[in-house]
Every structure is written in structure tokens, then in C-alpha cells.
Amino acid sequence: MNKEFYAGNRKSLYQKLEAGSLVVVFSGHAPIKTNDENYPFFTNRNFLYLTGIEQENIVLMAYVGEGTIEETLYILPPDAFAERWTGRRIKEEEAEELSGITNYKYVAAFQNDLSRQLFSGNVKKVYLDFDKVYENTPAVEAYRLGNYLKEHAPFVGLGNLHPIMKQLRLIKKPCEIEAMKKAETITKAGIEAMMKTSKPGMYEYQYKAEFDYALAQRGVLSPGFPSIISSGKNNFKIHYYDYRGQAQDGDMILNDVGAVWDYEINDVSRAFPCNGRFNDRQKLLYECIYNTSEYMFSTLKPGVPLLDVDKIIRKYTFEQLKEAGVCKNFEDIGTYMWHGGAHHVGFDVHDVVEGSGLAVPGVVFCVDIGVYHEEWGIGFRLEDNCLITEDGCENLSRAIPRQIDEIEAFMGRR
């Protein structure tokens, strides 16, 4: 992404705010893991979407006036000792090249500048990024500042930036879609690497190593989200991260994985038999979810209510399972379908977007169909990334083997 992308995102945000609004967004900080060790830093995705900067303890403040915008980015000052330990701090010229913001100060000036804005008489409302997931969490800067404003500046309104950001992030720009397509090619390489090396007796951590290595060879140092790679009975743990199971002959290998490129995440689920050949029951269940997936990609188009996608998936999958003699009554579908069938994807793997309206061109979400038959010991899902186009939809991950014949043919060439 270039600075025009991030500048455009900020412009779209400011256009949705009334004059007299003050926007404050924090990049965040790495929480303490233990003693003097922190968890790896992960930038607040809304801050990243607005600035393109990945560094902790940075603040964006912008005043929206009558036809004017005053933007300031507060960065960390140079510190030779700290940088020796934790790496270079971003400089003004670098931050400008990334974000397009031209006014910079060191972060120590933020509190005084905020007070000056609050007591200037011009600010009617302060907008902070209140994510309900972290509501009232003291460690989150937005909530600390919100509580401070309630106590020390009660004359100023308090607004939530989060719903507005959800609207902005819903429709992907062409550069975002190109990044998603690039991520898909890398995800494909990772999944195919697992399929090429698969054999009975292989451990889940070995599958994971194959996937991670394929990504690293293509410049992706870590996946877009923690990989879910499981075998056999472990497939019945939807979010499974243990990786210590050993694939037995006849087991299905489930992988829910994805690369990331230019911050855009690709989220794909594939399942394949560790020995390269589906048995009859595996084929029966796989065809059910494959048929549902194909139906969805022939049905999704502009105007489809986004909240109806999961309902359509469950209804059609039930019809497939009923025809296969697996599930007789729709009331029992929850026995075999344990999770929703769709979610948005983008800067986050479960993207923070406004998903209650109608599908429109540029919306990207995952068609995520899972079937779990505990009595048979078979559970897996098929997940692809769906881009809504002007007249239908496009499966962005269609090139990753997904039909039984092509999976078996690919694995047969090992």
C-alpha cells in the first residue's frame, strides 16, 4: 500500500465527521508477557488502516474544522540506548513517506496539545476507537483516555470511532484486492507443500513447519493468523493450536491457514487424507460441503443480505446431508455444523467491518463450511475467499486444490 491509500482512508473518515470533531487513535503497545519480556507488538488495525505505520506508542490526532483538517502524528524521539535493544524508531521523513502526514511531534507533546485542543472552545466531540472486545480494559489507551475525558473534560462529547471504521473497511479498494490475490498465491504454495509431504505417521507440527517454510521462502515471515493444523480426532477442536498429534493412516488433515501481503489476509481451509486417498465416508461428507460451496459461489452477488449468507449455507448443507442419509431433520443440523458459515476478511482475519447490510461490489468474506461427524471420526471444513463483483462473485482462492479428484491427483504425484 502507498501513502495515497492511507491518506484516502483518513479523508474518508474525516468526511463522516462533523466540524468540531477531534480524532485520537493509538497504535497500541506490546503487553507484558513475563518479567522483562513482552509479547510481540501487533499494531491496532484501525491505526494501521489510517497511517500505514507499524510501531508502538504512536498517536494520531486530527482536528476536523469547517473545511480544514489539522493532522499531527506523535512519534517516539530518537533514543540510541533503546534502539540498540528494540530496533530503530521511525523518523519523521519515513513516517511522512508511509502515511502522507506532514506534521510531526514527539509523543511527549501529546498531552499538552490535547489539553490545548480541549480548552480551545472549538472541540465539540472527541472520537476514540472503542472496540467492544476490549471494553473498559485499563491497558487499552482509548479507554484510559475516555475515562480521563469524562472526569476532566465533561463539557466535550465522546464519540466512538469504531462503527465508522467498520463502514470504511467494508469495501476493499483495488490495491487491497490485488494484495489479497498475492496472499492467495503464497497460501497456495504453503498448502501444497503440506500435501506434497503428507504421509501416515507425520506429526501436525511437521505439517506446520512445511507451511511456515513455504511462506518464509516467499517473504512472509509469519502467517496472517495462528495456523490451525490438525489430524484425526483433533479436527473436532475448531480452534486447535497444539500441533502435537500424529496422523494415522486414513486420517483427514485439516488446515485453516493463510498468508498475509500488504496487511491483507488470506483465510483458507482445506482438508485432505494424509495417505492421499479419500475413503467412501470421507468422500460422502466432502462432496456435501463442496456442493454447498459451489452453490454459494453461483448464488452470491450484489444485493444478497450479508446476514443471510450463513442461513443459506446451513439450509443447503442440510439438504446435501439429508440426501446423503446423514441428517434427517433440519433441527438436528447443529449436530454436524458447529460454527457459522461466513465471516469478513481483510486487515483482520475476522475483519472489523459493518456486515449487516447488502452485499456490494468490493466486499470480501469467507465462505466457511464445516461438517463434523463424531460417530464416523471425520470432521473438516472447506473455506474460500469470496469477492463480490459487479454481477456476481469471484472465488479468490479457487486455484488451491479443492475438488476430490484434483486433491488426489496432486497428492498422487508425490
Secondary structure as UniProt FT lines:
FT   HELIX           3..15
FT   TURN            19..20
FT   STRAND          21..26
FT   STRAND          32..34
FT   TURN            35..36
FT   STRAND          37..38
FT   HELIX           45..51
FT   TURN            56..57
FT   STRAND          59..64
FT   STRAND          69..75
FT   HELIX           80..86
FT   HELIX           92..99
FT   STRAND          104..106
FT   HELIX           107..109
FT   HELIX           110..118
FT   STRAND          125..128
FT   HELIX           132..134
FT   TURN            135..136
FT   TURN            138..139
FT   HELIX           141..152
FT   TURN            154..155
FT   STRAND          157..160
FT   HELIX           162..168
FT   TURN            169..170
FT   HELIX           174..197
FT   TURN            200..201
FT   HELIX           204..216
FT   TURN            217..219
FT   STRAND          228..231
FT   HELIX           232..236
FT   TURN            249..250
FT   STRAND          252..257
FT   STRAND          260..261
FT   TURN            262..263
FT   STRAND          264..265
FT   STRAND          268..273
FT   TURN            274..275
FT   HELIX           280..299
FT   TURN            302..303
FT   HELIX           306..308
FT   HELIX           309..323
FT   TURN            324..325
FT   HELIX           330..335
FT   STRAND          342..344
FT   TURN            361..362
FT   STRAND          363..373
FT   TURN            374..377
FT   STRAND          378..388
FT   STRAND          393..395
FT   TURN            396..399
FT   HELIX           404..412
//
